[in-house]
Amino acid sequence: YNIIQFCITHMCLKFSKSYRTVNAKLNIHSSVAIAITSGNKQICENLKSRNISQLKLVLQVKEIMDLQALNALSEMLQTEEQDSESDDDQPSSAVTKMGPGSIGPAKKQSTTVKPSNGPNPANKGNSKDIWDEDEVNAGQEFDDVHDPRPQPEYDIVYKQAVTSEDMFLGMGNKNPATSSCEDMVVKIKLPGTKASEMQLDVQTKFLDCRTSKFKLGLHLPHPVDEKSGKAKWNSDKCELEVTLKMNRDYDFINF
């Protein structure tokens, strides 16, 4: 009987403690609810203002970090010569500037003066000459501005030889262009002139034709072989036809 009474008493005490705890919690929640519903909005406004200030601070920090990242990226991509359009420009960073040659004391840059494109003194035969041979155009010595004789009309055409390679399937490298022509024909009109009055002189890059009425000093567009040319006089047209074999540098490719 004593044991049963002790158990009942213990259970009543435990139930009373739990009831007090639950009642206290309910009182706390009810007080909070009453504070909110009674119009005490100051706490809510304080919390709201505090959250807004924290959010603004986070946004400001983010903007500063974004600006710093953009500045760092622009410094990495920036080169010393931004106006240069060369494809060989390298980024001017500290890594690319350093190399094995950077070890040790700095070397002095040697200033060397490049020779000008003027005449070479070694090619001069006589140091007293005013001009070098390379500076004088071929045939310039034949030019005479004080000669009163007029210049005749002339025409330059190109002639291509037709060979067996052209007849059979075009096996050569020739084409209709002037680069595949072997000869250059100069036609000079000399009205009222006889063949005995003509003086013709052909150089590598110059043709000189003189008569009693006309004078022609012609600088040729291509170098020719002055020893293999031929001239033909047409008395009906009063026209001199000079055929010259061209001697160009890359004729072996075009033929």
CORURRA-V947875 format. One record per residue. N is the residue number from 1. RES is the residue in one letter. SS is DSSP state (A for helix, B for strand, O for the rest). PSI is psi as a letter, one per 30 degrees, with the letter a starting at -180 (none if undefined). BURIAL is # if it has 24 or more other ideal C-beta (glycine too) atoms within 12 Angstrom, else .. Layout:
N&RES&SS&PSI&BURIAL  N&RES&SS&PSI&BURIAL
This chain:
1&Y&O&e&.  2&N&A&e&.  3&I&A&e&.  4&I&A&e&.  5&Q&A&e&.  6&F&A&e&.  7&C&A&e&.  8&I&A&e&.  9&T&A&e&.  10&H&A&e&.  11&M&A&e&.  12&C&A&e&.  13&L&A&e&.  14&K&A&e&.  15&F&A&e&.  16&S&A&e&.  17&K&A&e&.  18&S&A&e&.  19&Y&A&e&.  20&R&A&e&.  21&T&A&e&.  22&V&A&e&.  23&N&A&e&.  24&A&A&e&.  25&K&A&e&.  26&L&A&e&.  27&N&A&e&.  28&I&A&e&.  29&H&A&e&.  30&S&A&e&.  31&S&A&e&.  32&V&A&e&.  33&A&A&e&.  34&I&A&e&.  35&A&A&e&.  36&I&A&e&.  37&T&A&f&.  38&S&O&f&.  39&G&O&g&.  40&N&O&i&.  41&K&O&g&.  42&Q&A&e&.  43&I&A&e&.  44&C&A&e&.  45&E&A&e&.  46&N&A&e&.  47&L&A&e&.  48&K&A&e&.  49&S&A&e&.  50&R&A&e&.  51&N&A&e&.  52&I&A&e&.  53&S&A&e&.  54&Q&A&e&.  55&L&A&e&.  56&K&A&e&.  57&L&A&e&.  58&V&A&e&.  59&L&A&e&.  60&Q&A&e&.  61&V&A&e&.  62&K&A&e&.  63&E&A&e&.  64&I&A&e&.  65&M&A&e&.  66&D&A&e&.  67&L&A&e&.  68&Q&A&e&.  69&A&A&e&.  70&L&A&e&.  71&N&A&e&.  72&A&A&e&.  73&L&A&e&.  74&S&A&e&.  75&E&A&e&.  76&M&A&e&.  77&L&A&f&.  78&Q&O&k&.  79&T&O&l&.  80&E&O&e&.  81&E&O&j&.  82&Q&O&f&.  83&D&O&f&.  84&S&O&k&.  85&E&O&g&.  86&S&O&k&.  87&D&O&f&.  88&D&O&g&.  89&D&O&k&.  90&Q&O&k&.  91&P&O&k&.  92&S&O&i&.  93&S&O&l&.  94&A&A&f&.  95&V&A&e&.  96&T&A&f&.  97&K&A&e&.  98&M&O&k&.  99&G&O&a&.  100&P&A&e&.  101&G&A&f&.  102&S&A&f&.  103&I&O&k&.  104&G&O&a&.  105&P&O&l&.  106&A&O&k&.  107&K&O&k&.  108&K&O&k&.  109&Q&O&k&.  110&S&O&k&.  111&T&O&j&.  112&T&O&k&.  113&V&O&k&.  114&K&O&k&.  115&P&O&k&.  116&S&O&l&.  117&N&O&g&.  118&G&O&a&.  119&P&O&k&.  120&N&O&k&.  121&P&A&f&.  122&A&A&f&.  123&N&A&f&.  124&K&O&k&.  125&G&O&e&.  126&N&O&k&.  127&S&O&f&.  128&K&O&f&.  129&D&O&k&.  130&I&O&e&.  131&W&O&l&.  132&D&O&l&.  133&E&A&e&.  134&D&A&f&.  135&E&A&f&.  136&V&O&k&.  137&N&O&k&.  138&A&O&k&#  139&G&O&g&#  140&Q&A&f&.  141&E&A&f&.  142&F&A&f&#  143&D&O&k&.  144&D&O&j&.  145&V&O&f&.  146&H&O&g&.  147&D&O&k&.  148&P&O&f&.  149&R&O&k&.  150&P&B&l&.  151&Q&O&k&.  152&P&O&l&#  153&E&O&k&.  154&Y&B&l&#  155&D&B&k&.  156&I&B&k&#  157&V&B&l&.  158&Y&B&k&#  159&K&B&k&.  160&Q&O&k&#  161&A&O&k&.  162&V&O&j&.  163&T&O&a&.  164&S&A&f&.  165&E&A&e&.  166&D&A&f&.  167&M&A&e&.  168&F&O&j&.  169&L&O&g&.  170&G&O&h&.  171&M&O&f&.  172&G&O&a&.  173&N&O&g&.  174&K&O&l&.  175&N&O&l&.  176&P&O&f&.  177&A&O&l&.  178&T&A&f&.  179&S&A&f&.  180&S&A&g&#  181&C&O&k&#  182&E&O&e&#  183&D&B&l&#  184&M&B&k&#  185&V&B&k&#  186&V&B&j&#  187&K&B&k&#  188&I&B&k&#  189&K&B&k&#  190&L&O&i&#  191&P&O&k&.  192&G&O&h&.  193&T&O&k&#  194&K&O&l&.  195&A&A&f&.  196&S&A&f&.  197&E&A&f&.  198&M&O&k&#  199&Q&B&j&.  200&L&B&k&#  201&D&B&k&.  202&V&B&k&#  203&Q&O&a&#  204&T&O&e&#  205&K&O&g&#  206&F&B&k&#  207&L&B&k&#  208&D&B&j&#  209&C&B&k&#  210&R&B&k&#  211&T&O&a&#  212&S&O&f&.  213&K&O&f&.  214&F&B&l&#  215&K&B&k&#  216&L&B&j&#  217&G&B&j&#  218&L&B&k&#  219&H&B&j&.  220&L&O&k&#  221&P&O&f&.  222&H&O&k&#  223&P&O&k&.  224&V&B&l&#  225&D&B&j&.  226&E&B&f&#  227&K&B&f&.  228&S&B&g&.  229&G&B&l&#  230&K&B&l&.  231&A&B&k&#  232&K&B&k&.  233&W&B&k&#  234&N&B&j&.  235&S&O&f&.  236&D&O&e&.  237&K&O&f&.  238&C&O&h&#  239&E&B&k&#  240&L&B&k&#  241&E&B&j&#  242&V&B&j&#  243&T&B&k&#  244&L&B&k&#  245&K&B&k&#  246&M&B&k&#  247&N&O&i&.  248&R&O&l&#  249&D&O&e&.  250&Y&O&h&.  251&D&A&f&.  252&F&A&f&.  253&I&A&e&.  254&N&A&f&.  255&F&O&none&.
